[in-house]
Amino acid sequence: MNARKPLDEKVLAHLSDRVVLKPLTRWNDAYKEFPRYVMEYLCARYVDPADPSIGQHKIDRLLNEHYIGSEGKELIKSRIKEKGEYTILGQFQVRLDAARDHYWAEVPAIGESYVRVSPSILHKFSDVLLTCGAWGTAVLEYDSTYELGHKKYPFYIKQFTPFQVTRLELDDYIEKRRLFTTNEWIDLIITSIGFEPERFNEREKYLMLLRLVPFVEANYNLIELGPRETGKTYTYRNTSSHSFVLSGSRATPATLFFNQNTRKVGILGQKDVVFFDEIAHTEFSDAASTISVLKDYMQTGRFSRGNHEYNAQASIVLGGNIDTDIENKKPIVSYKHFFSVLPVDLQDTAFLDRIHAFLPGWEMPKIRTENYAQGYGFITDYLAEIFNRLRRTNYSISIEKYAQIEGLTSRNQTAIKKTAAGLLKLIYPHQNIDSIQYEEYSLCIRHAIEHRSRVIDQLAVMAPEEFSSNSLASVLSF
């Protein structure tokens, strides 16, 4: 802790209103079911780092009294009815029912999808409640007299306090970046996503930043293959409420694209990042059709269902395990190509060519207890909202005049520009590319070239008549 004390002091001096001491959120293993940003919000509000036990007891009491698992739904509904109102803690989302011209809240804590909500709450928090939803505390009221269309809807959200950032200024974040050196800022970002930067070398830090590119670059396609327990799932599950982890399950068109029964757009239209965890064990319903639509989406950012076409910006991340020679930090030699660990349906060169970068997960260290963050970092949900705003900025056009990538296929050019743009947004959001030092932006571009080259090298093994491992030779020396 002493070695990083100067950075912690600097962070507290300039960013005290948006950071939390990361170890404070890990005192109780029973809270693993909660998103990290929920625990960080509670810790930032209730816990004094100098004397944490008092605040931690407050949080214990709050969760014990107001959070109930799925088995307690009927009990909570009874309490709301008998007491007239009751405060619950959980996740809330609002949708517009156009047929009834009415807004309804979905409250999983009580198993109800038709809960009325105060207009003042909608006015204040519509941005988050009508999109990805939010965790928070809500006062639910019971009114058995309310009817709509001869049907009773007694539950009503009277008050709501979100556990998430709902208003922030990107310009302020950018100005604060100017107060830190490049190395300090990278260490702050690594700490913010839950890891201790002093435990990693520079390359490992850049690989961790590469994991974050899908959060700041729209329609970005990444694959990471490596050994188990290197933090892949941890990063995508805990970094943002705008991400969705699909873990080794069945991926259906309804889940991914559009549900014809509910008339709701799937997760690709709702989230910023969709992470296919344990990709080797993911089954695709109607595989040929689903992967065909997914392939088109990865190229164009659009997908069609029925007679309708939808635009979306979700980035796709494929994560999986590959047997590794730990000593040499390389996949074992028995693989004909690294993509052979993917489901057969995904071993399609046209599909794989749409991947912008291949992160070598075998270079990442195993995540042990001592590798978790020890200092101050951004409150997770604050950083997640910043990342969401950064998706709307475009660095790719500026990169063209600095990276000599002429003569490459359009997919190679796009991949390199998008990866470099994402890294630059993460590290240098306060500068346009004209003012970034050559050594700084060239490092981001070299990473972009290397990780796209890894994709092409494996495709060249799979289809040598179509792909050449020398296709990026002209820019590898950038």
Secondary structure, 3 states (H helix, E strand, C coil): CHHHHHHHHHHHHHHHHHEEEHHHHHCCHHHHHCCHHHHHHHHHHHCECCEHHHHHHHHHHHHHHHCCCHHHHHHHHHHHHHHCEEEEEEEEEEEEECCCCEEEEEEHHHCEEEEEECHHHHHHHHHHHCCCCEEEEEEEEECCCCEECCEECCEEEEEEEECCCCCCCHHHHHHHHCCCCHHHHHHHHHHHCCECHHHCCHHHHHHHHHHHHHHHCCCCEEEEEECCCCCHHHHHHHCCCCEEEEECCEECHHHHCEECCCCEECHHHHCCEEEEECHHHCEECCHHHHHHHHHHHHHHCEEEECCEEEECCCEEEEEEECCEECCCCEECCCCCCHHHHCCHHHCCHHHHCCCCEEEEHHHCCCCCHHHECCCEEECHHHHHHHHHHHCCCCCHHHHCCCCCCCCCCHHHHHHHHHHHHHHHHHHCCCCCHHHCCHHHHHHHHHHHHHHHHHHHHHHHHHCCCCCCCCCCHHHHCC
